[in-house]
Amino acid sequence: MDGNGERSAPGIGDLAKDTATNKVGILMDKVGGRFLLRPVRGGKEWEAEPDKVEFPSASEKLQANNAARNRMRRLGL
């Protein structure tokens, strides 16, 4: 946490951005010093270096949440 009580990096279960690939996903786990992220619409996890993972911007969060809702709607859920 920083001095204002806010975390400086995403934690497990948070929406996170991999700056190396410019993709946003859900931070699933940390294995062998690397983070595992899963696309918000579902799919295969990918690995990311911890120093390349940050919180997404407000617009990136909105895009990711809309993509997830659209997928659920298409699946009839």
ZICOR-V894442 format. One line per field, one symbol per residue. ss: DSSP state (2 for helix, 1 for strand, 0 for the rest). psi: psi as a letter, one per 20 degrees, with the letter a starting at -180 (. if undefined). Layout:
ss = ???
psi = ???
This chain:
ss = 00000000000000111100001111111110011111100000011112221100022222222222222222000
psi = qaijjqqiqqrpiqpqpoihikqpapohropkjqqpqpqhjrapqqqqphijprpqrghhggggghggggghghik.
